[in-house]
């Protein structure tokens, strides 16, 4: 098994999209990248803790390649948006990758480079530059229980319908051969 820690906006969306892929063994929503120990959702939402909403994705690389996990990450969010995704604004919604070691850092850099081929052109008022940061992996704090597998528990919730469903559908379409 291999585990990546990734942040790309609201963790509910990342969680839902990764759970749609075969070979993903678990997804844990949580917080990382800040200095405050054991932050709560309410504190992270203030943008003052330095943490990002992130997911810890554990997968079987013999069933789904690491590159697919990383390319899906760049499919399910817009890596050109600095400190926000859609209406979710603040550093807690930044696009970031948190490598556990040098090998992961190299994988993440290669994935970011591949993504630049897709996201290079400006669309509307969004520049064509990827702003995804590669930050050191510090402590990862699991989010509260009600945030885990949120989409499956709340499929008719407005945010899920408006934001998560399109992201899940985009990943399912692009990576159909890996859909669970």
C-alpha positions as CSV (number, residue, x, y, z in Angstrom):
1,X,0.0,0.0,0.0
2,X,1.0,3.6,-0.6
3,X,-0.4,6.8,0.9
4,X,-0.5,10.3,-0.5
5,X,-1.6,13.4,1.4
6,X,-3.2,16.0,-0.9
7,X,-5.2,19.2,-0.5
8,X,-7.3,20.8,-3.2
9,X,-10.2,22.7,-1.8
10,X,-12.9,21.1,0.4
11,X,-11.9,17.6,1.6
12,X,-15.5,16.4,1.0
13,X,-15.0,16.6,-2.7
14,X,-11.5,15.0,-2.8
15,X,-12.8,12.2,-0.5
16,X,-15.8,11.5,-2.8
17,X,-13.8,11.4,-6.0
18,X,-11.1,9.1,-4.6
19,X,-13.6,6.7,-3.2
20,X,-15.0,6.2,-6.7
21,X,-11.7,4.7,-7.9
22,X,-10.9,1.0,-7.7
23,X,-7.7,0.2,-5.8
24,X,-8.2,3.1,-3.3
25,X,-8.3,1.3,0.0
26,X,-9.1,4.2,2.3
27,X,-9.6,8.0,2.3
28,X,-9.3,10.0,5.5
29,X,-10.3,13.6,5.6
30,X,-8.2,15.8,7.9
31,X,-5.9,18.8,8.4
32,X,-2.2,19.3,7.7
33,X,0.3,22.0,6.9
34,X,-0.2,24.2,10.0
35,X,1.4,24.6,13.4
36,X,-1.5,24.2,15.7
37,X,-1.8,20.7,17.2
38,X,-5.2,18.9,17.0
39,X,-7.1,21.7,15.2
40,X,-10.9,21.5,14.9
41,X,-12.9,22.1,11.8
42,X,-14.2,25.4,13.2
43,X,-10.6,26.7,13.9
44,X,-9.3,25.5,10.5
45,X,-12.2,27.4,8.8
46,X,-11.0,30.6,10.3
47,X,-7.9,30.4,8.2
48,X,-5.6,31.2,11.1
49,X,-4.2,27.7,11.9
50,X,-2.1,27.4,8.7
51,X,-3.8,24.0,8.1
52,X,-5.3,22.9,4.8
53,X,-8.3,20.6,4.4
54,X,-6.6,17.5,3.0
55,X,-7.1,13.8,2.4
56,X,-4.9,10.9,3.2
57,X,-5.4,8.5,0.2
58,X,-4.2,4.9,0.7
59,X,-4.1,2.8,-2.4
60,X,-2.8,-0.4,-3.9
61,X,-0.3,0.6,-6.6
62,X,-0.7,-2.9,-8.2
63,X,-4.4,-2.1,-8.8
64,X,-4.2,1.6,-9.5
65,X,-0.9,3.4,-10.5
66,X,0.4,6.2,-8.4
67,X,0.3,8.5,-11.5
68,X,-3.4,7.9,-11.8
69,X,-4.0,8.9,-8.2
70,X,-2.0,12.1,-8.8
71,X,-3.5,12.9,-12.2
72,X,-6.9,12.4,-10.7
73,X,-5.9,15.0,-8.1
74,X,-5.2,17.5,-10.8
75,X,-8.5,16.6,-12.5
76,X,-10.8,17.1,-9.5
77,X,-9.7,20.6,-8.6
78,X,-8.4,23.7,-10.4
79,X,-4.8,24.0,-9.4
80,X,-4.6,27.6,-10.8
81,X,-6.7,29.0,-8.0
82,X,-4.6,30.4,-5.2
83,X,-6.1,29.7,-1.8
84,X,-9.6,28.9,-3.0
85,X,-11.7,26.5,-5.0
86,X,-14.9,28.0,-6.3
87,X,-16.6,29.8,-3.4
88,X,-14.4,28.2,-0.8
89,X,-11.9,30.8,0.0
90,X,-8.9,30.9,2.4
91,X,-5.5,29.2,2.8
92,X,-7.3,26.2,4.2
93,X,-8.5,25.5,0.7
94,X,-5.1,25.8,-1.0
95,X,-3.9,23.4,-3.6
96,X,-1.0,21.5,-2.0
97,X,0.8,18.2,-2.0
98,X,2.5,16.9,1.1
99,X,5.2,14.3,0.3
100,X,6.3,11.8,3.0
101,X,9.8,11.4,1.4
102,X,12.0,12.4,-1.5
103,X,10.6,9.7,-3.8
104,X,7.1,11.1,-3.3
105,X,8.4,14.7,-3.8
106,X,9.7,13.6,-7.2
107,X,6.4,11.9,-8.1
108,X,4.5,15.0,-7.0
109,X,6.7,17.3,-9.1
110,X,6.3,15.1,-12.1
111,X,2.5,15.1,-11.7
112,X,2.5,18.9,-11.4
113,X,4.5,19.1,-14.6
114,X,2.1,16.8,-16.4
115,X,-0.8,18.9,-15.1
116,X,0.7,22.0,-16.6
117,X,0.1,20.6,-20.0
118,X,-3.7,20.6,-19.3
119,X,-4.0,23.7,-17.2
120,X,-1.6,26.0,-19.0
121,X,-4.1,28.2,-20.9
122,X,-5.9,31.0,-19.0
123,X,-9.7,30.6,-18.7
124,X,-11.7,33.7,-18.0
125,X,-9.9,35.6,-15.2
126,X,-7.9,32.6,-14.0
127,X,-4.3,32.7,-15.0
128,X,-2.8,29.6,-16.7
129,X,-0.2,29.0,-13.9
130,X,-0.4,26.1,-11.5
131,X,-0.1,27.3,-8.0
132,X,-0.1,23.9,-6.3
133,X,2.5,23.9,-3.6
134,X,4.6,21.0,-2.5
135,X,5.0,21.4,1.3
136,X,6.7,19.2,3.9
137,X,4.4,16.6,5.4
138,X,4.0,17.4,9.1
139,X,1.4,16.0,11.4
140,X,-1.9,14.9,9.9
141,X,-4.9,15.3,12.1
142,X,-8.1,13.3,11.2
143,X,-11.1,15.5,10.8
144,X,-14.1,14.9,13.0
145,X,-16.2,11.7,12.3
146,X,-19.0,13.5,10.6
147,X,-16.6,14.8,7.9
148,X,-15.4,11.2,7.0
149,X,-17.1,9.9,3.8
150,X,-19.3,12.9,4.0
151,X,-20.7,12.6,0.4
152,X,-21.9,9.0,0.9
153,X,-23.6,10.0,4.1
154,X,-25.1,13.2,2.6
155,X,-25.7,12.6,-1.1
156,X,-28.6,15.1,-1.3
157,X,-26.9,17.9,0.6
158,X,-26.7,21.1,-1.5
159,X,-22.9,21.5,-1.5
160,X,-22.5,17.8,-2.5
161,X,-24.9,18.1,-5.4
162,X,-23.5,21.4,-6.7
163,X,-19.8,20.9,-6.1
164,X,-18.9,17.3,-5.3
165,X,-21.0,15.5,-7.9
166,X,-19.4,17.3,-10.9
167,X,-15.9,16.5,-9.6
168,X,-16.7,12.9,-9.0
169,X,-18.2,12.7,-12.5
170,X,-15.2,14.3,-14.1
171,X,-12.9,11.8,-12.4
172,X,-15.1,8.9,-13.4
173,X,-15.1,10.0,-17.0
174,X,-11.4,10.6,-17.3
175,X,-10.4,7.4,-15.4
176,X,-13.2,5.1,-16.4
177,X,-11.0,2.0,-16.4
178,X,-10.3,2.6,-12.7
179,X,-13.9,3.3,-11.5
180,X,-15.0,1.0,-8.7
